[in-house]
């Protein structure tokens, strides 16, 4: 037919249009990590690893500190048990004086088992050797010579400090006195003796242990003495 003109449709079909668009890679399974993502991941792993390492190191240090504390405490307490036993053997004596100073104490005792018949009167001395950091013990029977200063067997080692203190009854007033660093009363015995030890190889590892020995030769301890011992 001559009256009908053919119209040409402009534009393109969806199929043709998609052919002309540039190619784009889809972010599918084949997509790799970018450099920034790798850096962030590495940083996170480093922080987590450092935190875990710090926790483990802190736990190990705490365990070592606790073990060191227990070792020092056990060694000191074991030695102080012997000190308490000797003060439990203390007796009154007309010939052996009780002499107490801040770094040493000498007192009369009775050696041998409590139920045995072969008991010997004698003297015990405890002395703190400051240069060596050790508490020394020495004992001798009546009539024997007192060993020189610095002689004796080690009872407690690894000490930074060790002090004795004494508590007694004030003369004439029957009042319990405060703790004092020496006891020079030749006629009376103190009511109680305190020993305080600071053990450990370094100031940071120091363990303070205190013991109070109430002398049973005076009978049952009074309320004031018990209060001062706590």
C-alpha positions in Angstrom: 0.0 0.0 0.0 1.3 3.3 -1.1 -0.5 5.5 1.5 1.1 3.8 4.5 4.5 4.8 5.5 6.7 2.6 7.5 7.6 4.2 10.8 10.9 3.4 12.3 10.8 3.0 16.0 13.5 4.9 17.7 15.3 3.7 20.8 16.5 0.3 21.5 15.1 -2.8 23.0 16.1 -4.0 26.5 18.2 -6.6 24.9 20.1 -4.2 22.7 20.4 -1.6 25.5 22.0 -4.0 27.9 24.5 -4.9 25.2 25.7 -1.4 25.0 26.2 -0.9 28.9 29.6 -1.3 30.3 30.5 -4.6 32.0 30.4 -4.5 35.8 31.8 -7.2 38.1 29.2 -8.4 40.6 30.3 -8.6 44.3 29.8 -12.3 44.5 31.8 -15.2 45.8 34.8 -14.3 43.8 35.3 -10.9 45.4 38.5 -10.6 47.5 39.3 -8.5 50.6 40.4 -5.0 50.0 43.7 -3.7 51.6 41.8 -1.6 54.2 39.7 -4.6 55.2 42.8 -6.7 55.7 44.5 -4.0 57.8 41.4 -3.6 60.0 41.2 -7.4 60.5 44.9 -7.6 61.3 44.6 -4.8 63.8 41.6 -6.5 65.6 43.5 -9.7 65.8 46.6 -7.9 67.2 44.4 -6.2 69.9 42.7 -9.5 70.9 46.1 -11.3 71.0 47.6 -8.6 73.1 44.7 -8.7 75.5 44.8 -12.4 75.9 48.6 -12.2 76.5 48.2 -9.5 79.1 45.6 -11.6 80.9 47.8 -14.7 80.9 50.9 -12.7 82.0 48.9 -11.1 84.9 47.6 -14.5 85.9 51.1 -16.0 86.0 52.4 -13.0 88.0 49.6 -13.4 90.5 50.2 -17.1 90.8 54.0 -16.6 91.4 53.3 -13.8 93.9 50.9 -16.0 95.8 53.3 -19.0 95.8 56.2 -16.8 97.0 54.0 -15.4 99.8 53.0 -18.9 101.0 56.6 -20.1 100.9 57.8 -17.2 102.9 54.9 -17.4 105.4 55.2 -21.2 105.9 59.0 -20.9 106.5 58.5 -18.1 109.0 55.6 -19.6 110.9 57.4 -23.0 111.2 60.4 -21.2 112.9 58.1 -19.1 115.2 56.4 -22.3 116.4 59.7 -23.3 118.0 59.9 -19.8 119.6 56.4 -20.3 121.1 57.4 -23.8 122.4 60.4 -22.4 124.2 58.4 -19.7 125.8 56.0 -22.4 126.9 58.9 -24.0 128.8 59.9 -20.8 130.5 60.1 -21.1 134.3 61.0 -18.9 137.2 64.6 -19.0 138.3 66.6 -17.3 141.1 69.8 -17.6 139.2 68.9 -17.1 135.5 67.7 -13.7 134.6 65.2 -12.8 132.0 66.9 -10.3 129.7 64.9 -8.7 126.9 66.0 -6.3 124.2 64.6 -5.3 120.8 66.9 -7.7 118.9 67.4 -10.5 121.4 65.8 -12.2 124.4 67.3 -14.6 127.0 65.2 -16.5 129.5 65.3 -19.6 131.8 63.7 -22.8 130.5 63.4 -26.5 131.5 64.6 -28.8 128.8 63.2 -32.3 128.2 59.7 -33.8 127.8 57.0 -32.6 130.1 56.2 -36.1 131.4 59.8 -37.2 131.6 62.0 -37.4 134.8 65.2 -36.3 133.0 64.5 -32.6 132.8 67.4 -30.1 132.8 67.3 -26.5 133.7 68.9 -24.2 131.3 68.8 -21.0 129.2 67.6 -20.2 125.7 68.6 -17.2 123.7 67.0 -15.8 120.5 69.0 -13.3 118.6 68.3 -11.5 115.4 71.4 -11.3 113.2 70.6 -8.2 111.1 73.5 -8.5 108.6 72.6 -12.1 107.9 68.8 -11.6 108.0 68.3 -14.6 110.3 66.9 -15.4 113.7 69.3 -17.5 115.7 68.6 -19.8 118.6 71.0 -21.3 121.1 70.5 -23.1 124.4 72.7 -24.3 127.2 72.3 -26.1 130.5 72.9 -24.5 133.9 76.6 -24.2 134.6 77.5 -23.9 130.9 79.0 -21.0 129.2 76.8 -18.6 127.2 77.8 -18.8 123.5 79.1 -15.6 122.0 77.0 -13.2 120.0 76.1 -14.4 116.6 76.3 -18.0 117.6 73.4 -20.4 117.2 71.2 -22.4 114.8 69.1 -20.5 112.2 65.4 -20.7 113.1 64.0 -18.2 110.6 65.9 -17.1 107.5 65.3 -14.4 104.8 64.3 -11.7 107.3 64.3 -8.0 106.5 63.6 -7.1 110.2 62.8 -8.8 113.5 61.9 -7.1 116.8 61.0 -8.2 120.3 58.7 -6.2 122.6 57.6 -6.8 126.1 54.5 -6.1 128.3 54.4 -6.2 132.0 52.8 -4.9 135.1 53.7 -1.4 136.4 55.3 -1.5 139.8 53.0 -0.5 142.6 50.0 0.3 140.4 49.0 -3.2 139.2 48.3 -1.8 135.7 49.3 -3.5 132.5 51.9 -1.4 130.7 52.2 -0.6 127.0 54.5 -2.6 124.8 58.2 -1.6 125.3 61.3 -2.4 123.4 63.3 -3.8 126.3 62.9 -5.6 129.7 65.5 -4.9 132.3 63.6 -5.8 135.4 65.8 -8.4 137.2 63.1 -9.3 139.8 60.0 -9.8 137.6 59.1 -11.5 134.4 57.0 -9.8 131.7 53.4 -10.8 131.2 53.8 -11.3 127.5 56.5 -11.2 124.8 55.8 -10.1 121.2 57.9 -11.0 118.2 57.3 -9.4 114.9 59.1 -10.5 111.7 59.2 -9.1 108.3 60.3 -11.8 105.9 61.1 -11.7 102.2 63.9 -11.1 99.8 62.6 -7.8 98.5 60.5 -5.0 100.0 57.7 -5.8 97.5 57.6 -9.4 98.7 57.6 -8.6 102.4 55.4 -10.7 104.7 54.7 -9.3 108.2 54.1 -12.0 110.8 53.4 -11.3 114.5 53.2 -13.6 117.5 52.5 -12.9 121.1 53.5 -15.3 123.8 51.7 -15.0 127.1 53.9 -16.3 129.9 51.9 -19.0 131.7 54.1 -18.7 134.9 51.8 -15.8 135.9 48.7 -18.1 135.7 45.8 -17.5 133.4 46.3 -14.3 131.3 44.3 -11.2 132.4 41.8 -9.5 130.1 44.3 -6.6 129.6 47.0 -9.0 128.4 44.7 -10.8 126.0 43.4 -7.6 124.6 47.0 -6.4 124.0 47.9 -9.7 122.3 45.2 -9.3 119.7 
